Each structure stands twice: as structure tokens, then as C-alpha cells.
Amino acid sequence: QVQLVESGGGSVQAGGSLRLSCAASEYTYSRVAWFRQTPAKEREAVADIIPYAGSTTYADSVKGRFTIPQDKAAKTFYLQMNSLKIEDTAMYYCAAGLLRGRPRAQGNFRIWGQGTQVTVSS
């Protein structure tokens, strides 16, 4: 059963913005997050949020540029990406965990979306 579905990826010019969405079949998770992956890099935890509290954390690489809003009623959370850089190009995955765990710790997230590609160009 598909539990998380990403959308909103695409191509954008450097300096532009893009908003990714992750629609959940249920929204009772202790923590949800966005990760990104390229062939040349290890998977990086970009941002996460504790849905109940609304508390967020961000990787240093995106701090001040990305946010992780949520819409609990819509069972959806987002990755709002501003001031995009070429190095932000990656496959982006949303993920969820049933335990609070540690922020942006990959092992805490047992439910994963299929990924959506973001390409940033000059």
C-alpha cells in the first residue's frame, strides 16, 4: 500500500523556487522528513518536522533557504525551496517514522516515497 507520494519536482533556474509535496495516506507520524540523493553523494536529510509540535530542523546546507510546512487536514507536508542552487539538484524523497527518534536520522524513517527529481540549472 502506497503511504507517501511525492510530487512537484522539475527543472528550475538557479535562484528560483520550487515547492515539493508529500501526500500521506495517514498523518499520524511522530516525525516526517525530506531527504535528497545524488549518484555522487550520500543521502542527505534536508529537513524534518514533528507534526504534532510543528518543530523543525534543517541541514546546514539548506538552512535559511528551505522550509518544511505542513497541512495536517490535507495530510500533506511540503518542502518549500527558495534561492535554489545548482548543488541542490537531486532526487528528493519524503519519509515518515512512527517514533520520534533523532532529527533527520535516516534510520528513524521507515516509510518512504518514490522520489521526485529536482534539477537546478544556470
C-alpha positions as a Markdown table, in Angstrom:
| # | Residue | x | y | z |
|---|---|---|---|---|
| 1 | Gln | 0.0 | 0.0 | 0.0 |
| 2 | Val | 1.4 | 3.4 | -1.0 |
| 3 | Gln | 1.7 | 5.6 | 2.1 |
| 4 | Leu | 3.6 | 8.6 | 0.8 |
| 5 | Val | 3.6 | 10.1 | -2.6 |
| 6 | Glu | 5.9 | 13.0 | -3.7 |
| 7 | Ser | 5.1 | 15.5 | -6.4 |
| 8 | Gly | 6.3 | 18.9 | -7.5 |
| 9 | Gly | 9.7 | 18.2 | -8.8 |
| 10 | Gly | 11.0 | 19.6 | -12.1 |
| 11 | Ser | 13.6 | 22.0 | -13.5 |
| 12 | Val | 14.2 | 25.5 | -12.3 |
| 13 | Gln | 16.8 | 28.2 | -12.8 |
| 14 | Ala | 19.3 | 28.9 | -10.0 |
| 15 | Gly | 17.9 | 31.5 | -7.7 |
| 16 | Gly | 14.4 | 30.3 | -8.3 |
| 17 | Ser | 11.9 | 28.4 | -6.1 |
| 18 | Leu | 10.1 | 25.1 | -6.1 |
| 19 | Arg | 7.6 | 23.5 | -3.8 |
| 20 | Leu | 7.5 | 19.8 | -3.3 |
| 21 | Ser | 4.5 | 18.0 | -1.8 |
| 22 | Cys | 4.3 | 14.7 | 0.1 |
| 23 | Ala | 0.7 | 13.4 | 0.4 |
| 24 | Ala | 0.2 | 10.8 | 3.1 |
| 25 | Ser | -2.5 | 8.2 | 3.4 |
| 26 | Glu | -2.4 | 8.7 | 7.1 |
| 27 | Tyr | -0.9 | 11.6 | 9.0 |
| 28 | Thr | -0.2 | 10.2 | 12.5 |
| 29 | Tyr | 3.5 | 10.0 | 12.2 |
| 30 | Ser | 5.8 | 11.1 | 15.0 |
| 31 | Arg | 8.3 | 12.7 | 12.5 |
| 32 | Val | 8.3 | 13.4 | 8.8 |
| 33 | Ala | 11.2 | 14.5 | 6.7 |
| 34 | Trp | 12.7 | 15.2 | 3.3 |
| 35 | Phe | 15.9 | 13.6 | 2.0 |
| 36 | Arg | 17.8 | 14.0 | -1.1 |
| 37 | Gln | 20.2 | 11.7 | -3.1 |
| 38 | Thr | 22.6 | 12.0 | -6.0 |
| 39 | Pro | 24.8 | 9.4 | -7.5 |
| 40 | Ala | 27.9 | 11.3 | -6.2 |
| 41 | Lys | 26.7 | 12.0 | -2.7 |
| 42 | Glu | 25.4 | 10.1 | 0.3 |
| 43 | Arg | 21.8 | 10.5 | 1.1 |
| 44 | Glu | 21.3 | 13.7 | 3.0 |
| 45 | Ala | 18.5 | 14.6 | 5.4 |
| 46 | Val | 17.4 | 18.0 | 4.3 |
| 47 | Ala | 14.6 | 18.9 | 6.8 |
| 48 | Asp | 12.2 | 17.3 | 9.2 |
| 49 | Ile | 9.2 | 18.3 | 11.3 |
| 50 | Ile | 7.4 | 16.8 | 14.3 |
| 51 | Pro | 3.9 | 17.2 | 13.1 |
| 52 | Tyr | 2.3 | 17.5 | 16.5 |
| 53 | Ala | 4.6 | 20.2 | 17.8 |
| 54 | Gly | 5.5 | 21.8 | 14.5 |
| 55 | Ser | 9.1 | 21.9 | 15.5 |
| 56 | Thr | 11.5 | 21.7 | 12.6 |
| 57 | Thr | 15.2 | 21.1 | 11.9 |
| 58 | Tyr | 17.3 | 21.7 | 8.8 |
| 59 | Ala | 20.5 | 20.7 | 7.3 |
| 60 | Asp | 23.1 | 23.4 | 7.3 |
| 61 | Ser | 23.3 | 23.2 | 3.5 |
| 62 | Val | 19.7 | 24.4 | 3.2 |
| 63 | Lys | 19.1 | 26.5 | 6.4 |
| 64 | Gly | 17.6 | 29.8 | 5.6 |
| 65 | Arg | 16.5 | 28.7 | 2.1 |
| 66 | Phe | 14.2 | 25.7 | 2.6 |
| 67 | Thr | 11.3 | 25.3 | 4.9 |
| 68 | Ile | 9.1 | 22.3 | 5.7 |
| 69 | Pro | 5.5 | 23.4 | 6.1 |
| 70 | Gln | 2.6 | 21.1 | 6.7 |
| 71 | Asp | -1.2 | 20.9 | 6.3 |
| 72 | Lys | -2.5 | 18.4 | 8.8 |
| 73 | Ala | -6.0 | 18.5 | 7.4 |
| 74 | Ala | -4.8 | 17.7 | 4.0 |
| 75 | Lys | -2.4 | 15.0 | 5.3 |
| 76 | Thr | 0.4 | 16.7 | 3.4 |
| 77 | Phe | 3.7 | 18.2 | 4.1 |
| 78 | Tyr | 5.9 | 20.2 | 1.8 |
| 79 | Leu | 9.4 | 21.2 | 1.1 |
| 80 | Gln | 9.5 | 24.9 | 0.1 |
| 81 | Met | 12.8 | 25.5 | -1.7 |
| 82 | Asn | 13.9 | 29.1 | -2.3 |
| 83 | Ser | 17.1 | 30.6 | -3.6 |
| 84 | Leu | 17.9 | 27.3 | -5.3 |
| 85 | Lys | 21.5 | 26.4 | -6.2 |
| 86 | Ile | 22.8 | 24.0 | -8.8 |
| 87 | Glu | 24.1 | 21.8 | -5.9 |
| 88 | Asp | 20.5 | 21.4 | -4.8 |
| 89 | Thr | 20.0 | 19.1 | -7.9 |
| 90 | Ala | 19.0 | 15.7 | -6.6 |
| 91 | Met | 16.3 | 13.1 | -6.3 |
| 92 | Tyr | 14.1 | 14.2 | -3.3 |
| 93 | Tyr | 12.3 | 11.7 | -1.1 |
| 94 | Cys | 9.8 | 12.2 | 1.6 |
| 95 | Ala | 9.8 | 9.9 | 4.6 |
| 96 | Ala | 8.0 | 9.2 | 7.8 |
| 97 | Gly | 8.6 | 7.5 | 11.1 |
| 98 | Leu | 6.4 | 6.2 | 13.9 |
| 99 | Leu | 8.9 | 7.1 | 16.5 |
| 100 | Arg | 10.2 | 10.5 | 17.4 |
| 101 | Gly | 13.8 | 9.4 | 17.3 |
| 102 | Arg | 16.6 | 11.7 | 16.4 |
| 103 | Pro | 16.2 | 14.6 | 14.0 |
| 104 | Arg | 17.0 | 13.8 | 10.4 |
| 105 | Ala | 18.4 | 10.4 | 11.3 |
| 106 | Gln | 17.8 | 8.1 | 8.3 |
| 107 | Gly | 17.2 | 5.0 | 10.4 |
| 108 | Asn | 14.2 | 6.6 | 12.1 |
| 109 | Phe | 12.3 | 6.8 | 8.9 |
| 110 | Arg | 10.7 | 3.5 | 7.8 |
| 111 | Ile | 8.2 | 4.8 | 5.3 |
| 112 | Trp | 9.4 | 6.3 | 2.1 |
| 113 | Gly | 8.0 | 7.9 | -1.0 |
| 114 | Gln | 9.1 | 7.1 | -4.6 |
| 115 | Gly | 11.1 | 10.2 | -5.1 |
| 116 | Thr | 10.8 | 13.3 | -7.3 |
| 117 | Gln | 13.6 | 14.8 | -9.3 |
| 118 | Val | 14.7 | 18.4 | -8.9 |
| 119 | Thr | 17.1 | 19.9 | -11.4 |
| 120 | Val | 18.6 | 23.3 | -10.9 |
| 121 | Ser | 20.3 | 24.9 | -13.9 |
| 122 | Ser | 22.1 | 28.2 | -14.7 |
